[in-house]
Amino acid sequence: MDIFGKFTKKSDRSEKTWKDTKTYFSQRYDLLKLEFLEKSTQLLSVIFSMLIVIVCALVVLIYLSSAVIHWLTLALNAAWAYTILCALFVGIIVFVLSKKDVLFVKPLIRKFSRIMYPDDVEELETENVIKDVEDEYETQKGGSHE
């Protein structure tokens, strides 16, 4: 009788272990789904807020340009007003295209990386701040005559 009791206990243990393993992986899968849902909603909220800002900026730009054209047509003729405004827009486009990395790409990448990898980004930013302070200290130290 003792032998059969040992086999049934071992079988019960392996069945319980298998059940616990399935529960663990099921909960881990649910956690991954929730984390994905959280991060994707944060990313979508950033994208939608950027779209709203762009649309509002375009509306303001349209009204502002019509006001500037109206004011310039009173001061100059219509051809010069449209030429001046066109040159202004070309200058703005050239400026934005030349500074697109600083204005758009790097801040968006930084924002997305903070959303996707919050712990890694904080460590990297801390290391960069420490490195900047050390570089500044070395510059100040090297500039003095000892």
C-alpha positions as protocol buffer text, in pm:
chain_id: "A"
residue {
  index: 1
  type: MET
  ca { x: 0 y: 0 z: 0 }
}
residue {
  index: 2
  type: ASP
  ca { x: 284 y: 235 z: 73 }
}
residue {
  index: 3
  type: ILE
  ca { x: 419 y: 208 z: -280 }
}
residue {
  index: 4
  type: PHE
  ca { x: 90 y: 309 z: -443 }
}
residue {
  index: 5
  type: GLY
  ca { x: 59 y: 608 z: -211 }
}
residue {
  index: 6
  type: LYS
  ca { x: 398 y: 738 z: -319 }
}
residue {
  index: 7
  type: PHE
  ca { x: 309 y: 713 z: -687 }
}
residue {
  index: 8
  type: THR
  ca { x: -21 y: 893 z: -647 }
}
residue {
  index: 9
  type: LYS
  ca { x: 143 y: 1173 z: -445 }
}
residue {
  index: 10
  type: LYS
  ca { x: 408 y: 1220 z: -713 }
}
residue {
  index: 11
  type: SER
  ca { x: 141 y: 1220 z: -984 }
}
residue {
  index: 12
  type: ASP
  ca { x: -61 y: 1477 z: -791 }
}
residue {
  index: 13
  type: ARG
  ca { x: 249 y: 1694 z: -751 }
}
residue {
  index: 14
  type: SER
  ca { x: 334 y: 1684 z: -1120 }
}
residue {
  index: 15
  type: GLU
  ca { x: -27 y: 1761 z: -1209 }
}
residue {
  index: 16
  type: LYS
  ca { x: -26 y: 2056 z: -967 }
}
residue {
  index: 17
  type: THR
  ca { x: 308 y: 2174 z: -1110 }
}
residue {
  index: 18
  type: TRP
  ca { x: 170 y: 2154 z: -1464 }
}
residue {
  index: 19
  type: LYS
  ca { x: -142 y: 2345 z: -1356 }
}
residue {
  index: 20
  type: ASP
  ca { x: 70 y: 2612 z: -1183 }
}
residue {
  index: 21
  type: THR
  ca { x: 290 y: 2642 z: -1493 }
}
residue {
  index: 22
  type: LYS
  ca { x: -13 y: 2693 z: -1717 }
}
residue {
  index: 23
  type: THR
  ca { x: -151 y: 2952 z: -1475 }
}
residue {
  index: 24
  type: TYR
  ca { x: 182 y: 3134 z: -1467 }
}
residue {
  index: 25
  type: PHE
  ca { x: 212 y: 3153 z: -1845 }
}
residue {
  index: 26
  type: SER
  ca { x: -150 y: 3255 z: -1879 }
}
residue {
  index: 27
  type: GLN
  ca { x: -102 y: 3540 z: -1632 }
}
residue {
  index: 28
  type: ARG
  ca { x: 226 y: 3640 z: -1797 }
}
residue {
  index: 29
  type: TYR
  ca { x: 50 y: 3652 z: -2134 }
}
residue {
  index: 30
  type: ASP
  ca { x: -227 y: 3868 z: -1986 }
}
residue {
  index: 31
  type: LEU
  ca { x: 34 y: 4101 z: -1836 }
}
residue {
  index: 32
  type: LEU
  ca { x: 207 y: 4136 z: -2174 }
}
residue {
  index: 33
  type: LYS
  ca { x: -125 y: 4215 z: -2340 }
}
residue {
  index: 34
  type: LEU
  ca { x: -199 y: 4484 z: -2081 }
}
residue {
  index: 35
  type: GLU
  ca { x: 148 y: 4637 z: -2117 }
}
residue {
  index: 36
  type: PHE
  ca { x: 110 y: 4640 z: -2495 }
}
residue {
  index: 37
  type: LEU
  ca { x: -231 y: 4803 z: -2462 }
}
residue {
  index: 38
  type: GLU
  ca { x: -95 y: 5069 z: -2228 }
}
residue {
  index: 39
  type: LYS
  ca { x: 203 y: 5153 z: -2447 }
}
residue {
  index: 40
  type: SER
  ca { x: 4 y: 5154 z: -2769 }
}
residue {
  index: 41
  type: THR
  ca { x: -257 y: 5389 z: -2622 }
}
residue {
  index: 42
  type: GLN
  ca { x: 19 y: 5622 z: -2504 }
}
residue {
  index: 43
  type: LEU
  ca { x: 176 y: 5619 z: -2851 }
}
residue {
  index: 44
  type: LEU
  ca { x: -158 y: 5680 z: -3019 }
}
residue {
  index: 45
  type: SER
  ca { x: -236 y: 5966 z: -2782 }
}
residue {
  index: 46
  type: VAL
  ca { x: 97 y: 6130 z: -2871 }
}
residue {
  index: 47
  type: ILE
  ca { x: 29 y: 6085 z: -3243 }
}
residue {
  index: 48
  type: PHE
  ca { x: -327 y: 6219 z: -3218 }
}
residue {
  index: 49
  type: SER
  ca { x: -219 y: 6517 z: -3010 }
}
residue {
  index: 50
  type: MET
  ca { x: 50 y: 6596 z: -3270 }
}
residue {
  index: 51
  type: LEU
  ca { x: -212 y: 6576 z: -3545 }
}
residue {
  index: 52
  type: ILE
  ca { x: -442 y: 6810 z: -3355 }
}
residue {
  index: 53
  type: VAL
  ca { x: -159 y: 7059 z: -3304 }
}
residue {
  index: 54
  type: ILE
  ca { x: -68 y: 7042 z: -3674 }
}
residue {
  index: 55
  type: VAL
  ca { x: -429 y: 7098 z: -3785 }
}
residue {
  index: 56
  type: CYS
  ca { x: -471 y: 7391 z: -3544 }
}
residue {
  index: 57
  type: ALA
  ca { x: -140 y: 7541 z: -3662 }
}
residue {
  index: 58
  type: LEU
  ca { x: -252 y: 7512 z: -4023 }
}
residue {
  index: 59
  type: VAL
  ca { x: -582 y: 7687 z: -3946 }
}
residue {
  index: 60
  type: VAL
  ca { x: -396 y: 7967 z: -3767 }
}
residue {
  index: 61
  type: LEU
  ca { x: -150 y: 7991 z: -4056 }
}
residue {
  index: 62
  type: ILE
  ca { x: -432 y: 8020 z: -4311 }
}
residue {
  index: 63
  type: TYR
  ca { x: -607 y: 8297 z: -4117 }
}
residue {
  index: 64
  type: LEU
  ca { x: -280 y: 8476 z: -4048 }
}
residue {
  index: 65
  type: SER
  ca { x: -174 y: 8459 z: -4411 }
}
residue {
  index: 66
  type: SER
  ca { x: -508 y: 8596 z: -4529 }
}
residue {
  index: 67
  type: ALA
  ca { x: -475 y: 8883 z: -4282 }
}
residue {
  index: 68
  type: VAL
  ca { x: -119 y: 8957 z: -4394 }
}
residue {
  index: 69
  type: ILE
  ca { x: -222 y: 8948 z: -4760 }
}
residue {
  index: 70
  type: HIS
  ca { x: -511 y: 9185 z: -4690 }
}
residue {
  index: 71
  type: TRP
  ca { x: -282 y: 9424 z: -4504 }
}
residue {
  index: 72
  type: LEU
  ca { x: -11 y: 9408 z: -4772 }
}
residue {
  index: 73
  type: THR
  ca { x: -262 y: 9466 z: -5055 }
}
residue {
  index: 74
  type: LEU
  ca { x: -364 y: 9788 z: -4882 }
}
residue {
  index: 75
  type: ALA
  ca { x: 0 y: 9899 z: -4857 }
}
residue {
  index: 76
  type: LEU
  ca { x: 123 y: 9753 z: -5190 }
}
residue {
  index: 77
  type: ASN
  ca { x: -49 y: 9599 z: -5488 }
}
residue {
  index: 78
  type: ALA
  ca { x: -177 y: 9239 z: -5480 }
}
residue {
  index: 79
  type: ALA
  ca { x: 110 y: 9093 z: -5683 }
}
residue {
  index: 80
  type: TRP
  ca { x: 372 y: 9214 z: -5436 }
}
residue {
  index: 81
  type: ALA
  ca { x: 161 y: 9100 z: -5141 }
}
residue {
  index: 82
  type: TYR
  ca { x: 138 y: 8744 z: -5273 }
}
residue {
  index: 83
  type: THR
  ca { x: 507 y: 8744 z: -5371 }
}
residue {
  index: 84
  type: ILE
  ca { x: 617 y: 8856 z: -5024 }
}
residue {
  index: 85
  type: LEU
  ca { x: 395 y: 8599 z: -4852 }
}
residue {
  index: 86
  type: CYS
  ca { x: 517 y: 8324 z: -5086 }
}
residue {
  index: 87
  type: ALA
  ca { x: 879 y: 8415 z: -5007 }
}
residue {
  index: 88
  type: LEU
  ca { x: 798 y: 8410 z: -4636 }
}
residue {
  index: 89
  type: PHE
  ca { x: 645 y: 8062 z: -4666 }
}
residue {
  index: 90
  type: VAL
  ca { x: 942 y: 7933 z: -4867 }
}
residue {
  index: 91
  type: GLY
  ca { x: 1173 y: 8067 z: -4596 }
}
residue {
  index: 92
  type: ILE
  ca { x: 969 y: 7895 z: -4326 }
}
residue {
  index: 93
  type: ILE
  ca { x: 973 y: 7567 z: -4522 }
}
residue {
  index: 94
  type: VAL
  ca { x: 1351 y: 7584 z: -4571 }
}
residue {
  index: 95
  type: PHE
  ca { x: 1402 y: 7659 z: -4200 }
}
residue {
  index: 96
  type: VAL
  ca { x: 1176 y: 7373 z: -4088 }
}
residue {
  index: 97
  type: LEU
  ca { x: 1338 y: 7126 z: -4328 }
}
residue {
  index: 98
  type: SER
  ca { x: 1687 y: 7225 z: -4215 }
}
residue {
  index: 99
  type: LYS
  ca { x: 1595 y: 7191 z: -3846 }
}
residue {
  index: 100
  type: LYS
  ca { x: 1356 y: 6893 z: -3873 }
}
residue {
  index: 101
  type: ASP
  ca { x: 1580 y: 6662 z: -3668 }
}
residue {
  index: 102
  type: VAL
  ca { x: 1603 y: 6908 z: -3380 }
}
residue {
  index: 103
  type: LEU
  ca { x: 1238 y: 7018 z: -3400 }
}
residue {
  index: 104
  type: PHE
  ca { x: 1058 y: 6691 z: -3470 }
}
residue {
  index: 105
  type: VAL
  ca { x: 1260 y: 6371 z: -3503 }
}
residue {
  index: 106
  type: LYS
  ca { x: 1469 y: 6375 z: -3183 }
}
residue {
  index: 107
  type: PRO
  ca { x: 1185 y: 6485 z: -2951 }
}
residue {
  index: 108
  type: LEU
  ca { x: 950 y: 6224 z: -3098 }
}
residue {
  index: 109
  type: ILE
  ca { x: 1210 y: 5949 z: -3070 }
}
residue {
  index: 110
  type: ARG
  ca { x: 1282 y: 6056 z: -2711 }
}
residue {
  index: 111
  type: LYS
  ca { x: 909 y: 6056 z: -2628 }
}
residue {
  index: 112
  type: PHE
  ca { x: 849 y: 5717 z: -2791 }
}
residue {
  index: 113
  type: SER
  ca { x: 1153 y: 5563 z: -2623 }
}
residue {
  index: 114
  type: ARG
  ca { x: 1032 y: 5693 z: -2284 }
}
residue {
  index: 115
  type: ILE
  ca { x: 699 y: 5524 z: -2348 }
}
residue {
  index: 116
  type: MET
  ca { x: 841 y: 5195 z: -2475 }
}
residue {
  index: 117
  type: TYR
  ca { x: 1146 y: 5163 z: -2247 }
}
residue {
  index: 118
  type: PRO
  ca { x: 1099 y: 5386 z: -1939 }
}
residue {
  index: 119
  type: ASP
  ca { x: 1369 y: 5230 z: -1719 }
}
residue {
  index: 120
  type: ASP
  ca { x: 1641 y: 5214 z: -1985 }
}
residue {
  index: 121
  type: VAL
  ca { x: 1585 y: 5574 z: -2097 }
}
residue {
  index: 122
  type: GLU
  ca { x: 1608 y: 5710 z: -1741 }
}
residue {
  index: 123
  type: GLU
  ca { x: 1939 y: 5529 z: -1688 }
}
residue {
  index: 124
  type: LEU
  ca { x: 2074 y: 5655 z: -2021 }
}
residue {
  index: 125
  type: GLU
  ca { x: 1966 y: 6014 z: -1950 }
}
residue {
  index: 126
  type: THR
  ca { x: 2128 y: 5998 z: -1605 }
}
residue {
  index: 127
  type: GLU
  ca { x: 2452 y: 5870 z: -1761 }
}
residue {
  index: 128
  type: ASN
  ca { x: 2441 y: 6150 z: -2021 }
}
residue {
  index: 129
  type: VAL
  ca { x: 2390 y: 6416 z: -1752 }
}
residue {
  index: 130
  type: ILE
  ca { x: 2679 y: 6276 z: -1547 }
}
residue {
  index: 131
  type: LYS
  ca { x: 2899 y: 6266 z: -1858 }
}
residue {
  index: 132
  type: ASP
  ca { x: 2807 y: 6628 z: -1944 }
}
residue {
  index: 133
  type: VAL
  ca { x: 2890 y: 6743 z: -1591 }
}
residue {
  index: 134
  type: GLU
  ca { x: 3222 y: 6556 z: -1600 }
}
residue {
  index: 135
  type: ASP
  ca { x: 3307 y: 6710 z: -1939 }
}
residue {
  index: 136
  type: GLU
  ca { x: 3222 y: 7056 z: -1808 }
}
residue {
  index: 137
  type: TYR
  ca { x: 3438 y: 6997 z: -1500 }
}
residue {
  index: 138
  type: GLU
  ca { x: 3730 y: 6879 z: -1714 }
}
residue {
  index: 139
  type: THR
  ca { x: 3695 y: 7187 z: -1933 }
}
residue {
  index: 140
  type: GLN
  ca { x: 3699 y: 7417 z: -1632 }
}
residue {
  index: 141
  type: LYS
  ca { x: 3987 y: 7229 z: -1473 }
}
residue {
  index: 142
  type: GLY
  ca { x: 4198 y: 7231 z: -1789 }
}
residue {
  index: 143
  type: GLY
  ca { x: 4143 y: 7604 z: -1844 }
}
residue {
  index: 144
  type: SER
  ca { x: 4308 y: 7715 z: -1522 }
}
residue {
  index: 145
  type: HIS
  ca { x: 4685 y: 7761 z: -1481 }
}
residue {
  index: 146
  type: GLU
  ca { x: 4798 y: 7545 z: -1195 }
}
